[in-house]
């Protein structure tokens, strides 16, 4: 069987490069000078981050307010139910008291004499019935007396239980009313806080608009061609469509050179790989797999960063894309493998245009970083 010696040589070079942390070039590399961020652009990212933080706080407040209002309504219902139950118990207690008062005279009369005295009193009392009938009826009368006394005692116990239950209900009503007032106070505070946050959000919106307007004016005043590496969404999207998509669970996220690999580099552990820009203009970044965007924000260290959760072959993963120039997806958005999510950049603590890609996997109910190149296939030449 003939083996392509050239193919073997290419594979050997790729594997050796990964092992030695050497750059691997998948397309023609052009030497690019690092993109220096303008002050306007840095300010824009900071404003966007502040704006997103405010939005998250407002959304969190909305959820908390809804939850507290729901709790308040439930407590209000509980108070109403307790009032209804208490009124019912008060009526039952009043009825039992009247019944006990009616029974009291007879009960006292029965308890004045012993069973024997009451029996003989009934048998030898003035009755028109024959003596032999009075003997049997005497036992029945004594039994009725005893049953009456038991019912009388039961009513007294029941009224005591109802009184205790009524006292507990009244205490619960008092405690619930205090809790309701506290809950209502919290709701009012949260609503006031939301008003202040909404005002801050409005200010941030105006600041963002001002920065955008300044950027537009500066760009329109320039005679040279617009730098497509800065915020060109349309061009990035069209270029993203040219990136080949792997049929495997994952696909490579961009077009470029693997500059550093997963593991130790100059004595420092790297949780991901760095993919360097090697083409003119915008370099698009795509999602490595189907998933849901869990984070899309600006970080002082990672710059524009996106987190996407995936389930591939029944396993949970999370991909992280850092130092992006632009972000075109939002939190909660569902993306397909190959979806255009942003452009390669140099935001955050970065001095050259590149993509820092991390991959995390659920191992023992904990998300841990893994080598992306063990799961994400290398692009074909």
Buried (B, 14 or more C-beta within 10 A) or exposed (E): EEEEEEEEEEEEEBEEBBEEBEBBEBEEBEEBEEBEBEEEBEBBBBBBBBBBBBBEBBEEBEEBBEEBBEBBEEBBEBBEEBEEBBEEBBEBBEEBEEBBEEBEEEBEEBEEEEEEEBBEEBBEEEEEEEEEEBEEBBEEBBEEBEEBBEEBEEBBEBBEEBBEBBEEBBEBBEEBEEBBEEBBEBBEEBEEBBEEBEEBBEEBEEBBEEBBEEBEEEEEEEEEEEEBBBBBBEBBBEBBEEBEEBEEBBBBBBBBBBBBBBBEEEEEEBBBBBBBBBBEBBBBBBBBBBBBBBBBBBBEEBBBBBBBBBBBEEEBBBBBBBBBBBBBBEBEBEBEBBBBBBBBBBBBEBEBBBBBBBBBBBEEEEEEBBBBBEBBBEBEE
